[in-house]
Amino acid sequence: MFHDEALSKGDVEVFSLIVQPKTKSCHGWVCGEPEEFIIILELPPVTDVPSEVKLGTAYQIKKARAK
């Protein structure tokens, strides 16, 4: 949500990681046009889905401003 408006609608998938020593899971989703896959490791301070989506959104904004 940003200014009470949903930035994205869709599913966030949870993936269990077997050989990653720092975390046991990550979350991923698709957004934008053209579609872009966002994958965020669950590492502090990112500890839940809302904080992961915020990080992914911040990345997209930073990427768009760099163009």
ABEGO torsion letter per residue (X at the ends): XBGGBBABBEBBBBBBBAABAABABBBBBBBEOBBBBBBBBBBOABABAAAAAAAAAAAAAAAAAAX
